[in-house]
Amino acid sequence: MLRRTIVTATLAAAAGWAGPGSAQEIKLPSTLTMTAYDTGTSGFNIAVAVGKVFKEKHQSDLRVLPAGNDIARLAPLRGGRAQASAMGIGAYFASEGVYEFAVKEWGPQALRLMLSASSCNAITLNVAKDTGVKEMNDLKGKRVAMVVGSPALNQNAFAILAFGNLTAKDVKLVEFSSFGAAWKGMINNEVDAAVASTITGQVKELETSPRGVVMPPTPASDKAGWARMLKIGPYFYPHKTTCGAGGLSPSHPLELPSYPYPIFTAYAGEKPDLVYSITKSMIVDYAQYKDSAPGADGLEVKRQILNWVLPYHEGAVKALKEAGAWTADAQKHNDMLVKRQDTLGAAWAEFTKASPPADKEAFVKAWMVARKAALEKVGLPPVFE
């Protein structure tokens, strides 16, 4: 399920799968609302760049709401106050109903992909250079940022630490209220390492500060290190990183972990025509925004990972078919992921009706047992246990 395949099929090769439906006109409402990471992050900047094209070409005003954690990013969507989100890997955790979403107020969320960005950047633990850290295991005893309500950032940190054979017990965890607050803590010497994309504004700010920045490498040749990382973060893949702070460039690459970011996400119940129009615009108007923000070029249709860990929305599938990018294998994988979400949704409904424990820790433990049983019953791996 987690095998990484980037579809590079030509329009001609995939045309037979595009289906008989003709291209539909892009029709966006006069106003749209999307949530994203904090102001200044690459995800926020990419969302703004896409929104500028929505305005100029389709007369639609996109309001991008910055939010400090995954719960805050998804709450407006669930409440009908936003239509989409430029998420991180928290979208996957929400879909699976784990970590911060393994609570009675949330549970597994039926989220669907539109497009995601896979560019020259990486998502890793960025470390203050003044710490003297060079390799991942040098972080032992150092201060690592944790963001309350953001399993994406926190689990990423634990996964990357595992590459260096470190656990939470080997470092000092420092909690912050948001991604932005954590990075202010980096600048102010309140913490030594924090997760972010190498191209996000906060990392560049750290680079130009007196502290400086360094990214400990995670070479693909270290099979044991990668096995430890993937056990905690199965969505990561080794990436030859050629852009971002720390002097990264095509002539000075670094092997780091990564996954697509931002992940443009909507609920399964969002109107298919709206999701189609959003996705279609991002595909056909790509040339207008690809150079407007670092990492935006990663939204190119040929860079989409069609057999990743989240299913695509039916409106997005239609747009991808029209672009000649959708394949029979992608459809088969998507059907499996939708079945997975349906299984989790049914398991959650049954679990919450059966008088689950009132104690929070006991509730989570009982849900994880029920979750595992439901997935294994239909032949799907639990992944999280």
C-alpha positions as YAML, in Angstrom:
chain: A
units: angstrom
residues:
- id: 1
  name: MET
  ca: [0.00, 0.00, 0.00]
- id: 2
  name: LEU
  ca: [2.83, 2.33, 0.77]
- id: 3
  name: ARG
  ca: [4.89, 1.68, -2.33]
- id: 4
  name: ARG
  ca: [5.83, 4.98, -3.99]
- id: 5
  name: THR
  ca: [5.09, 5.25, -7.70]
- id: 6
  name: ILE
  ca: [5.19, 8.53, -9.56]
- id: 7
  name: VAL
  ca: [3.01, 8.41, -12.64]
- id: 8
  name: THR
  ca: [4.88, 9.64, -15.70]
- id: 9
  name: ALA
  ca: [2.58, 8.26, -18.38]
- id: 10
  name: THR
  ca: [2.13, 10.45, -21.42]
- id: 11
  name: LEU
  ca: [-1.25, 11.77, -22.45]
- id: 12
  name: ALA
  ca: [-1.32, 9.40, -25.38]
- id: 13
  name: ALA
  ca: [-0.49, 6.32, -23.32]
- id: 14
  name: ALA
  ca: [-3.21, 6.96, -20.77]
- id: 15
  name: ALA
  ca: [-5.89, 8.38, -23.06]
- id: 16
  name: GLY
  ca: [-7.71, 5.06, -23.24]
- id: 17
  name: TRP
  ca: [-8.41, 5.21, -19.50]
- id: 18
  name: ALA
  ca: [-9.67, 8.78, -19.49]
- id: 19
  name: GLY
  ca: [-13.22, 7.63, -20.09]
- id: 20
  name: PRO
  ca: [-15.91, 8.93, -22.43]
- id: 21
  name: GLY
  ca: [-16.77, 12.04, -20.44]
- id: 22
  name: SER
  ca: [-15.77, 15.33, -22.04]
- id: 23
  name: ALA
  ca: [-13.87, 18.06, -20.20]
- id: 24
  name: GLN
  ca: [-16.06, 20.17, -17.95]
- id: 25
  name: GLU
  ca: [-15.79, 23.92, -17.61]
- id: 26
  name: ILE
  ca: [-14.07, 25.17, -14.48]
- id: 27
  name: LYS
  ca: [-16.72, 26.79, -12.29]
- id: 28
  name: LEU
  ca: [-15.50, 28.14, -8.96]
- id: 29
  name: PRO
  ca: [-17.73, 30.02, -6.51]
- id: 30
  name: SER
  ca: [-17.14, 33.72, -5.93]
- id: 31
  name: THR
  ca: [-15.47, 32.91, -2.60]
- id: 32
  name: LEU
  ca: [-13.64, 29.85, -1.29]
- id: 33
  name: THR
  ca: [-12.04, 29.15, 2.09]
- id: 34
  name: MET
  ca: [-9.04, 26.90, 2.62]
- id: 35
  name: THR
  ca: [-7.00, 26.22, 5.75]
- id: 36
  name: ALA
  ca: [-3.22, 25.82, 5.78]
- id: 37
  name: TYR
  ca: [-0.16, 25.83, 8.02]
- id: 38
  name: ASP
  ca: [0.94, 29.11, 9.62]
- id: 39
  name: THR
  ca: [1.68, 32.27, 7.64]
- id: 40
  name: GLY
  ca: [5.11, 32.09, 6.02]
- id: 41
  name: THR
  ca: [5.19, 28.31, 5.66]
- id: 42
  name: SER
  ca: [5.65, 26.82, 2.21]
- id: 43
  name: GLY
  ca: [2.19, 25.24, 2.40]
- id: 44
  name: PHE
  ca: [0.55, 28.57, 3.17]
- id: 45
  name: ASN
  ca: [2.53, 30.31, 0.43]
- id: 46
  name: ILE
  ca: [1.62, 27.67, -2.17]
- id: 47
  name: ALA
  ca: [-2.07, 27.93, -1.25]
- id: 48
  name: VAL
  ca: [-1.89, 31.72, -1.67]
- id: 49
  name: ALA
  ca: [-0.18, 31.30, -5.06]
- id: 50
  name: VAL
  ca: [-2.93, 28.95, -6.24]
- id: 51
  name: GLY
  ca: [-5.55, 31.36, -4.90]
- id: 52
  name: LYS
  ca: [-4.08, 34.21, -6.93]
- id: 53
  name: VAL
  ca: [-4.71, 32.17, -10.09]
- id: 54
  name: PHE
  ca: [-8.25, 31.36, -8.96]
- id: 55
  name: LYS
  ca: [-8.88, 35.12, -8.72]
- id: 56
  name: GLU
  ca: [-7.20, 36.12, -11.97]
- id: 57
  name: LYS
  ca: [-8.56, 33.34, -14.19]
- id: 58
  name: HIS
  ca: [-11.81, 32.28, -12.53]
- id: 59
  name: GLN
  ca: [-12.92, 35.34, -10.52]
- id: 60
  name: SER
  ca: [-12.91, 33.38, -7.29]
- id: 61
  name: ASP
  ca: [-11.53, 34.86, -4.05]
- id: 62
  name: LEU
  ca: [-9.66, 32.25, -2.01]
- id: 63
  name: ARG
  ca: [-9.36, 32.98, 1.69]
- id: 64
  name: VAL
  ca: [-6.46, 31.05, 3.23]
- id: 65
  name: LEU
  ca: [-6.79, 30.56, 6.99]
- id: 66
  name: PRO
  ca: [-3.52, 29.83, 8.83]
- id: 67
  name: ALA
  ca: [-3.86, 27.26, 11.61]
- id: 68
  name: GLY
  ca: [-1.23, 26.06, 14.06]
- id: 69
  name: ASN
  ca: [-2.11, 22.36, 14.22]
- id: 70
  name: ASP
  ca: [-4.00, 19.59, 12.42]
- id: 71
  name: ILE
  ca: [-7.10, 19.80, 14.60]
- id: 72
  name: ALA
  ca: [-7.38, 23.53, 13.89]
- id: 73
  name: ARG
  ca: [-6.89, 22.93, 10.16]
- id: 74
  name: LEU
  ca: [-9.63, 20.31, 9.91]
- id: 75
  name: ALA
  ca: [-12.24, 21.78, 12.26]
- id: 76
  name: PRO
  ca: [-13.39, 24.46, 9.75]
- id: 77
  name: LEU
  ca: [-13.79, 21.80, 7.05]
- id: 78
  name: ARG
  ca: [-15.79, 19.51, 9.29]
- id: 79
  name: GLY
  ca: [-17.94, 22.44, 10.38]
- id: 80
  name: GLY
  ca: [-18.64, 23.54, 6.79]
- id: 81
  name: ARG
  ca: [-16.75, 26.84, 7.16]
- id: 82
  name: ALA
  ca: [-14.01, 25.83, 4.70]
- id: 83
  name: GLN
  ca: [-14.02, 23.64, 1.63]
- id: 84
  name: ALA
  ca: [-10.43, 22.39, 1.56]
- id: 85
  name: SER
  ca: [-7.12, 22.35, 3.39]
- id: 86
  name: ALA
  ca: [-3.47, 22.44, 2.41]
- id: 87
  name: MET
  ca: [-2.59, 19.75, 4.95]
- id: 88
  name: GLY
  ca: [0.53, 17.93, 5.98]
- id: 89
  name: ILE
  ca: [0.71, 14.22, 6.85]
- id: 90
  name: GLY
  ca: [-1.88, 14.93, 9.55]
- id: 91
  name: ALA
  ca: [-4.45, 14.28, 6.81]
- id: 92
  name: TYR
  ca: [-3.34, 10.64, 6.83]
- id: 93
  name: PHE
  ca: [-3.48, 10.38, 10.62]
- id: 94
  name: ALA
  ca: [-6.99, 11.86, 10.57]
- id: 95
  name: SER
  ca: [-8.07, 9.39, 7.90]
- id: 96
  name: GLU
  ca: [-6.71, 6.53, 10.01]
- id: 97
  name: GLY
  ca: [-8.25, 7.81, 13.27]
- id: 98
  name: VAL
  ca: [-4.97, 7.69, 15.19]
- id: 99
  name: TYR
  ca: [-2.99, 9.93, 17.57]
- id: 100
  name: GLU
  ca: [-4.89, 13.18, 18.22]
- id: 101
  name: PHE
  ca: [-7.79, 11.83, 16.16]
- id: 102
  name: ALA
  ca: [-8.23, 8.70, 18.30]
- id: 103
  name: VAL
  ca: [-10.58, 10.59, 20.63]
- id: 104
  name: LYS
  ca: [-14.35, 10.59, 20.93]
- id: 105
  name: GLU
  ca: [-14.63, 14.08, 19.41]
- id: 106
  name: TRP
  ca: [-12.98, 12.96, 16.14]
- id: 107
  name: GLY
  ca: [-12.27, 9.38, 15.10]
- id: 108
  name: PRO
  ca: [-11.37, 8.43, 11.50]
- id: 109
  name: GLN
  ca: [-12.16, 11.17, 8.99]
- id: 110
  name: ALA
  ca: [-13.20, 10.45, 5.40]
- id: 111
  name: LEU
  ca: [-10.64, 12.72, 3.74]
- id: 112
  name: ARG
  ca: [-9.81, 12.72, 0.05]
- id: 113
  name: LEU
  ca: [-6.88, 14.02, -1.97]
- id: 114
  name: MET
  ca: [-7.05, 16.58, -4.74]
- id: 115
  name: LEU
  ca: [-3.37, 17.16, -5.58]
- id: 116
  name: SER
  ca: [-0.17, 17.06, -3.53]
- id: 117
  name: ALA
  ca: [3.22, 18.65, -4.08]
- id: 118
  name: SER
  ca: [6.41, 16.62, -4.55]
- id: 119
  name: SER
  ca: [9.23, 19.03, -5.27]
- id: 120
  name: CYS
  ca: [12.98, 19.41, -4.75]
- id: 121
  name: ASN
  ca: [12.55, 20.02, -1.00]
- id: 122
  name: ALA
  ca: [12.42, 17.62, 1.93]
- id: 123
  name: ILE
  ca: [10.55, 17.44, 5.24]
- id: 124
  name: THR
  ca: [12.97, 16.74, 8.04]
- id: 125
  name: LEU
  ca: [14.34, 17.72, 11.43]
- id: 126
  name: ASN
  ca: [16.04, 21.07, 10.96]
- id: 127
  name: VAL
  ca: [18.65, 21.65, 13.66]
- id: 128
  name: ALA
  ca: [20.27, 24.83, 14.94]
- id: 129
  name: LYS
  ca: [23.86, 24.80, 13.69]
- id: 130
  name: ASP
  ca: [25.20, 26.21, 16.96]
- id: 131
  name: THR
  ca: [24.36, 22.88, 18.65]
- id: 132
  name: GLY
  ca: [27.25, 21.21, 16.82]
- id: 133
  name: VAL
  ca: [24.95, 18.44, 15.59]
- id: 134
  name: LYS
  ca: [26.06, 16.79, 12.33]
- id: 135
  name: GLU
  ca: [24.51, 13.31, 12.37]
- id: 136
  name: MET
  ca: [21.04, 12.34, 13.57]
- id: 137
  name: ASN
  ca: [22.34, 10.46, 16.61]
- id: 138
  name: ASP
  ca: [24.11, 13.67, 17.72]
- id: 139
  name: LEU
  ca: [20.67, 14.90, 18.83]
- id: 140
  name: LYS
  ca: [20.86, 12.79, 21.97]
- id: 141
  name: GLY
  ca: [20.17, 15.07, 24.93]
- id: 142
  name: LYS
  ca: [19.10, 18.00, 22.71]
- id: 143
  name: ARG
  ca: [15.79, 19.88, 22.85]
- id: 144
  name: VAL
  ca: [13.22, 18.84, 20.21]
- id: 145
  name: ALA
  ca: [10.05, 20.82, 19.49]
- id: 146
  name: MET
  ca: [6.62, 19.26, 19.96]
- id: 147
  name: VAL
  ca: [3.46, 21.03, 18.77]
- id: 148
  name: VAL
  ca: [0.29, 20.44, 20.78]
- id: 149
  name: GLY
  ca: [-2.48, 18.99, 18.60]
- id: 150
  name: SER
  ca: [-0.18, 18.23, 15.66]
- id: 151
  name: PRO
  ca: [0.54, 14.51, 15.31]
- id: 152
  name: ALA
  ca: [2.04, 15.21, 11.89]
- id: 153
  name: LEU
  ca: [4.91, 17.24, 13.29]
- id: 154
  name: ASN
  ca: [5.38, 15.19, 16.42]
- id: 155
  name: GLN
  ca: [5.34, 11.75, 14.80]
- id: 156
  name: ASN
  ca: [7.62, 13.03, 12.06]
- id: 157
  name: ALA
  ca: [10.11, 14.08, 14.73]
- id: 158
  name: PHE
  ca: [9.95, 10.65, 16.42]
- id: 159
  name: ALA
  ca: [10.29, 8.84, 13.08]
- id: 160
  name: ILE
  ca: [13.33, 10.88, 12.03]
- id: 161
  name: LEU
  ca: [14.92, 10.52, 15.46]
- id: 162
  name: ALA
  ca: [14.49, 6.76, 15.06]
- id: 163
  name: PHE
  ca: [16.78, 6.91, 12.03]
- id: 164
  name: GLY
  ca: [19.51, 7.91, 14.48]
- id: 165
  name: ASN
  ca: [18.40, 5.10, 16.83]
- id: 166
  name: LEU
  ca: [16.96, 7.67, 19.26]
- id: 167
  name: THR
  ca: [13.61, 7.70, 21.03]
- id: 168
  name: ALA
  ca: [11.66, 10.38, 22.89]
- id: 169
  name: LYS
  ca: [13.47, 9.33, 26.06]
- id: 170
  name: ASP
  ca: [16.84, 10.22, 24.51]
- id: 171
  name: VAL
  ca: [15.95, 13.90, 23.92]
- id: 172
  name: LYS
  ca: [14.25, 16.74, 25.78]
- id: 173
  name: LEU
  ca: [10.74, 17.38, 24.41]
- id: 174
  name: VAL
  ca: [9.65, 21.03, 24.48]
- id: 175
  name: GLU
  ca: [5.95, 21.74, 23.83]
- id: 176
  name: PHE
  ca: [4.68, 24.72, 21.81]
- id: 177
  name: SER
  ca: [1.15, 25.84, 20.98]
- id: 178
  name: SER
  ca: [1.70, 26.01, 17.21]
- id: 179
  name: PHE
  ca: [4.17, 25.47, 14.39]
- id: 180
  name: GLY
  ca: [4.93, 29.19, 14.33]
- id: 181
  name: ALA
  ca: [5.54, 29.27, 18.08]
- id: 182
  name: ALA
  ca: [7.94, 26.33, 17.80]
- id: 183
  name: TRP
  ca: [9.97, 28.15, 15.19]
- id: 184
  name: LYS
  ca: [10.08, 31.32, 17.26]
- id: 185
  name: GLY
  ca: [11.47, 29.03, 19.95]
- id: 186
  name: MET
  ca: [14.18, 27.91, 17.54]
- id: 187
  name: ILE
  ca: [15.20, 31.52, 16.86]
- id: 188
  name: ASN
  ca: [15.10, 32.38, 20.57]
- id: 189
  name: ASN
  ca: [17.23, 29.37, 21.58]
- id: 190
  name: GLU
  ca: [14.39, 27.68, 23.48]
- id: 191
  name: VAL
  ca: [14.72, 24.50, 21.43]
- id: 192
  name: ASP
  ca: [17.35, 22.89, 19.18]
- id: 193
  name: ALA
  ca: [15.45, 20.97, 16.49]
- id: 194
  name: ALA
  ca: [12.05, 21.18, 14.80]
- id: 195
  name: VAL
  ca: [10.31, 19.56, 11.84]
- id: 196
  name: ALA
  ca: [9.65, 21.61, 8.70]
- id: 197
  name: SER
  ca: [10.09, 21.64, 4.96]
- id: 198
  name: THR
  ca: [13.56, 22.76, 3.92]
- id: 199
  name: ILE
  ca: [12.00, 25.58, 1.88]
- id: 200
  name: THR
  ca: [9.66, 27.00, 4.49]
- id: 201
  name: GLY
  ca: [10.22, 30.62, 5.48]
- id: 202
  name: GLN
  ca: [10.90, 29.80, 9.12]
- id: 203
  name: VAL
  ca: [13.85, 27.55, 8.21]
- id: 204
  name: LYS
  ca: [15.35, 30.27, 6.05]
- id: 205
  name: GLU
  ca: [14.89, 32.69, 8.95]
- id: 206
  name: LEU
  ca: [16.80, 30.33, 11.23]
- id: 207
  name: GLU
  ca: [19.55, 30.05, 8.63]
- id: 208
  name: THR
  ca: [20.09, 33.82, 8.62]
- id: 209
  name: SER
  ca: [19.92, 34.08, 12.43]
- id: 210
  name: PRO
  ca: [23.00, 33.85, 14.67]
- id: 211
  name: ARG
  ca: [22.12, 30.18, 15.31]
- id: 212
  name: GLY
  ca: [22.24, 28.99, 11.69]
- id: 213
  name: VAL
  ca: [20.74, 25.73, 10.42]
- id: 214
  name: VAL
  ca: [21.88, 22.21, 9.56]
- id: 215
  name: MET
  ca: [19.99, 19.13, 8.32]
- id: 216
  name: PRO
  ca: [21.45, 15.80, 9.52]
- id: 217
  name: PRO
  ca: [21.36, 13.43, 6.52]
- id: 218
  name: THR
  ca: [19.36, 10.21, 6.28]
- id: 219
  name: PRO
  ca: [21.11, 8.32, 3.46]
- id: 220
  name: ALA
  ca: [19.10, 5.60, 1.72]
- id: 221
  name: SER
  ca: [22.10, 3.32, 2.03]
- id: 222
  name: ASP
  ca: [21.49, 3.11, 5.80]
- id: 223
  name: LYS
  ca: [18.93, 0.33, 5.54]
- id: 224
  name: ALA
  ca: [18.66, -0.18, 9.31]
- id: 225
  name: GLY
  ca: [18.08, 3.53, 9.91]
- id: 226
  name: TRP
  ca: [15.37, 3.64, 7.28]
- id: 227
  name: ALA
  ca: [13.70, 0.51, 8.64]
- id: 228
  name: ARG
  ca: [13.46, 2.20, 12.04]
- id: 229
  name: MET
  ca: [12.10, 5.40, 10.50]
- id: 230
  name: LEU
  ca: [9.48, 3.68, 8.35]
- id: 231
  name: LYS
  ca: [8.19, 1.71, 11.32]
- id: 232
  name: ILE
  ca: [7.00, 5.03, 12.82]
- id: 233
  name: GLY
  ca: [6.52, 7.06, 9.62]
- id: 234
  name: PRO
  ca: [5.53, 4.63, 6.82]
- id: 235
  name: TYR
  ca: [4.67, 7.55, 4.51]
- id: 236
  name: PHE
  ca: [8.29, 8.79, 4.21]
- id: 237
  name: TYR
  ca: [10.62, 8.03, 1.31]
- id: 238
  name: PRO
  ca: [14.34, 8.76, 0.74]
- id: 239
  name: HIS
  ca: [14.77, 11.92, -1.27]
- id: 240
  name: LYS
  ca: [17.73, 13.58, -2.98]
- id: 241
  name: THR
  ca: [17.02, 17.11, -1.77]
- id: 242
  name: THR
  ca: [18.25, 19.96, -3.97]
- id: 243
  name: CYS
  ca: [16.52, 23.07, -2.64]
- id: 244
  name: GLY
  ca: [16.07, 24.91, 0.62]
- id: 245
  name: ALA
  ca: [18.10, 26.45, 3.40]
- id: 246
  name: GLY
  ca: [21.49, 25.18, 4.47]
- id: 247
  name: GLY
  ca: [23.07, 25.60, 1.05]
- id: 248
  name: LEU
  ca: [20.95, 22.90, -0.62]
- id: 249
  name: SER
  ca: [21.14, 23.04, -4.42]
- id: 250
  name: PRO
  ca: [21.44, 20.69, -7.42]
- id: 251
  name: SER
  ca: [25.23, 20.91, -7.03]
- id: 252
  name: HIS
  ca: [25.05, 20.42, -3.26]
- id: 253
  name: PRO
  ca: [22.26, 17.85, -2.64]
- id: 254
  name: LEU
  ca: [21.55, 16.05, 0.59]
- id: 255
  name: GLU
  ca: [19.74, 12.76, 1.19]
- id: 256
  name: LEU
  ca: [16.82, 13.53, 3.49]
- id: 257
  name: PRO
  ca: [13.36, 12.10, 4.25]
- id: 258
  name: SER
  ca: [10.30, 13.52, 2.53]
- id: 259
  name: TYR
  ca: [6.67, 13.04, 1.52]
- id: 260
  name: PRO
  ca: [4.30, 15.21, -0.54]
- id: 261
  name: TYR
  ca: [3.50, 18.59, 1.02]
- id: 262
  name: PRO
  ca: [1.18, 20.40, 0.97]
- id: 263
  name: ILE
  ca: [-1.54, 17.81, 0.52]
- id: 264
  name: PHE
  ca: [-4.64, 19.56, -0.85]
- id: 265
  name: THR
  ca: [-7.47, 17.77, 0.90]
- id: 266
  name: ALA
  ca: [-11.27, 17.83, 1.10]
- id: 267
  name: TYR
  ca: [-13.86, 15.69, 2.82]
- id: 268
  name: ALA
  ca: [-15.36, 12.86, 0.77]
- id: 269
  name: GLY
  ca: [-18.73, 14.56, 1.03]
- id: 270
  name: GLU
  ca: [-17.54, 17.81, -0.58]
- id: 271
  name: LYS
  ca: [-19.34, 18.58, -3.86]
- id: 272
  name: PRO
  ca: [-17.70, 16.65, -6.73]
- id: 273
  name: ASP
  ca: [-18.10, 19.57, -9.15]
- id: 274
  name: LEU
  ca: [-16.33, 21.92, -6.75]
- id: 275
  name: VAL
  ca: [-13.44, 19.53, -6.13]
- id: 276
  name: TYR
  ca: [-13.23, 18.90, -9.86]
- id: 277
  name: SER
  ca: [-12.98, 22.63, -10.60]
- id: 278
  name: ILE
  ca: [-10.35, 23.23, -7.89]
- id: 279
  name: THR
  ca: [-8.25, 20.30, -9.10]
- id: 280
  name: LYS
  ca: [-8.78, 21.10, -12.77]
- id: 281
  name: SER
  ca: [-7.62, 24.68, -12.26]
- id: 282
  name: MET
  ca: [-4.50, 23.52, -10.41]
- id: 283
  name: ILE
  ca: [-3.73, 21.23, -13.36]
- id: 284
  name: VAL
  ca: [-4.48, 23.46, -16.35]
- id: 285
  name: ASP
  ca: [-3.31, 26.71, -14.74]
- id: 286
  name: TYR
  ca: [-0.06, 25.15, -13.44]
- id: 287
  name: ALA
  ca: [2.17, 27.41, -15.55]
- id: 288
  name: GLN
  ca: [0.62, 30.51, -13.96]
- id: 289
  name: TYR
  ca: [1.56, 29.60, -10.35]
- id: 290
  name: LYS
  ca: [4.43, 27.07, -10.50]
- id: 291
  name: ASP
  ca: [7.09, 29.75, -9.99]
- id: 292
  name: SER
  ca: [5.08, 31.88, -7.55]
- id: 293
  name: ALA
  ca: [6.13, 30.06, -4.37]
- id: 294
  name: PRO
  ca: [8.92, 27.61, -3.51]
- id: 295
  name: GLY
  ca: [7.63, 24.06, -3.92]
- id: 296
  name: ALA
  ca: [4.61, 25.01, -6.03]
- id: 297
  name: ASP
  ca: [6.19, 23.27, -9.02]
- id: 298
  name: GLY
  ca: [5.61, 20.01, -7.14]
- id: 299
  name: LEU
  ca: [1.89, 20.19, -7.99]
- id: 300
  name: GLU
  ca: [2.64, 19.29, -11.61]
- id: 301
  name: VAL
  ca: [0.27, 16.52, -12.67]
- id: 302
  name: LYS
  ca: [3.05, 14.14, -13.72]
- id: 303
  name: ARG
  ca: [4.52, 14.30, -10.19]
- id: 304
  name: GLN
  ca: [1.36, 13.02, -8.49]
- id: 305
  name: ILE
  ca: [1.82, 9.84, -6.45]
- id: 306
  name: LEU
  ca: [-1.30, 7.92, -7.37]
- id: 307
  name: ASN
  ca: [-0.80, 4.92, -5.07]
- id: 308
  name: TRP
  ca: [0.11, 6.66, -1.84]
- id: 309
  name: VAL
  ca: [-1.73, 6.46, 1.53]
- id: 310
  name: LEU
  ca: [-4.85, 8.60, 0.89]
- id: 311
  name: PRO
  ca: [-7.60, 8.10, -1.71]
- id: 312
  name: TYR
  ca: [-8.42, 10.74, -4.30]
- id: 313
  name: HIS
  ca: [-11.78, 12.53, -4.34]
- id: 314
  name: GLU
  ca: [-14.06, 11.53, -7.21]
- id: 315
  name: GLY
  ca: [-13.96, 15.11, -8.50]
- id: 316
  name: ALA
  ca: [-10.16, 15.01, -8.53]
- id: 317
  name: VAL
  ca: [-10.19, 11.63, -10.29]
- id: 318
  name: LYS
  ca: [-12.26, 13.14, -13.08]
- id: 319
  name: ALA
  ca: [-9.76, 15.97, -13.51]
- id: 320
  name: LEU
  ca: [-6.82, 13.53, -13.46]
- id: 321
  name: LYS
  ca: [-8.53, 11.35, -16.06]
- id: 322
  name: GLU
  ca: [-8.97, 14.35, -18.33]
- id: 323
  name: ALA
  ca: [-5.26, 15.12, -17.88]
- id: 324
  name: GLY
  ca: [-4.40, 11.60, -19.00]
- id: 325
  name: ALA
  ca: [-2.75, 10.78, -15.67]
- id: 326
  name: TRP
  ca: [-5.20, 8.27, -14.18]
- id: 327
  name: THR
  ca: [-4.57, 4.55, -14.69]
- id: 328
  name: ALA
  ca: [-6.29, 1.25, -14.02]
- id: 329
  name: ASP
  ca: [-3.75, 0.53, -11.26]
- id: 330
  name: ALA
  ca: [-4.49, 3.93, -9.68]
- id: 331
  name: GLN
  ca: [-8.21, 3.13, -9.68]
- id: 332
  name: LYS
  ca: [-7.62, -0.26, -8.08]
- id: 333
  name: HIS
  ca: [-5.46, 1.30, -5.36]
- id: 334
  name: ASN
  ca: [-7.99, 4.08, -4.81]
- id: 335
  name: ASP
  ca: [-10.83, 1.58, -4.42]
- id: 336
  name: MET
  ca: [-8.79, -0.25, -1.76]
- id: 337
  name: LEU
  ca: [-8.17, 2.99, 0.15]
- id: 338
  name: VAL
  ca: [-11.86, 3.94, 0.01]
- id: 339
  name: LYS
  ca: [-12.69, 0.46, 1.34]
- id: 340
  name: ARG
  ca: [-10.17, 1.07, 4.12]
- id: 341
  name: GLN
  ca: [-11.83, 4.36, 5.07]
- id: 342
  name: ASP
  ca: [-15.29, 2.78, 4.94]
- id: 343
  name: THR
  ca: [-14.09, -0.05, 7.19]
- id: 344
  name: LEU
  ca: [-12.65, 2.41, 9.70]
- id: 345
  name: GLY
  ca: [-15.82, 4.52, 9.63]
- id: 346
  name: ALA
  ca: [-18.02, 1.50, 10.31]
- id: 347
  name: ALA
  ca: [-15.69, 0.28, 13.07]
- id: 348
  name: TRP
  ca: [-15.79, 3.72, 14.72]
- id: 349
  name: ALA
  ca: [-19.59, 3.85, 14.60]
- id: 350
  name: GLU
  ca: [-19.83, 0.41, 16.18]
- id: 351
  name: PHE
  ca: [-17.17, 1.20, 18.77]
- id: 352
  name: THR
  ca: [-18.73, 4.47, 19.93]
- id: 353
  name: LYS
  ca: [-22.19, 2.90, 20.24]
- id: 354
  name: ALA
  ca: [-20.88, 0.16, 22.51]
- id: 355
  name: SER
  ca: [-20.27, 2.33, 25.60]
- id: 356
  name: PRO
  ca: [-16.49, 2.78, 25.23]
- id: 357
  name: PRO
  ca: [-14.39, 3.71, 28.30]
- id: 358
  name: ALA
  ca: [-14.82, 7.26, 29.58]
- id: 359
  name: ASP
  ca: [-11.16, 7.55, 30.56]
- id: 360
  name: LYS
  ca: [-9.20, 9.08, 27.66]
- id: 361
  name: GLU
  ca: [-6.26, 6.67, 27.74]
- id: 362
  name: ALA
  ca: [-8.51, 3.64, 28.11]
- id: 363
  name: PHE
  ca: [-10.69, 4.94, 25.26]
- id: 364
  name: VAL
  ca: [-7.71, 5.25, 22.90]
- id: 365
  name: LYS
  ca: [-6.39, 1.81, 23.84]
- id: 366
  name: ALA
  ca: [-9.79, 0.17, 23.30]
- id: 367
  name: TRP
  ca: [-10.29, 1.95, 19.97]
- id: 368
  name: MET
  ca: [-6.90, 0.86, 18.66]
- id: 369
  name: VAL
  ca: [-7.79, -2.76, 19.47]
- id: 370
  name: ALA
  ca: [-11.16, -2.43, 17.72]
- id: 371
  name: ARG
  ca: [-9.56, -0.64, 14.80]
- id: 372
  name: LYS
  ca: [-6.96, -3.35, 14.29]
- id: 373
  name: ALA
  ca: [-9.56, -6.12, 14.45]
- id: 374
  name: ALA
  ca: [-11.81, -4.41, 11.89]
- id: 375
  name: LEU
  ca: [-9.01, -3.88, 9.37]
- id: 376
  name: GLU
  ca: [-7.57, -7.37, 9.74]
- id: 377
  name: LYS
  ca: [-11.05, -8.86, 9.32]
- id: 378
  name: VAL
  ca: [-11.19, -7.52, 5.75]
- id: 379
  name: GLY
  ca: [-7.56, -8.34, 5.02]
- id: 380
  name: LEU
  ca: [-6.08, -4.86, 5.43]
- id: 381
  name: PRO
  ca: [-2.97, -4.08, 7.50]
- id: 382
  name: PRO
  ca: [-3.56, -1.97, 10.64]
- id: 383
  name: VAL
  ca: [-0.26, -0.06, 10.09]
- id: 384
  name: PHE
  ca: [-0.75, 1.64, 13.48]
- id: 385
  name: GLU
  ca: [-1.03, -0.57, 16.55]
...
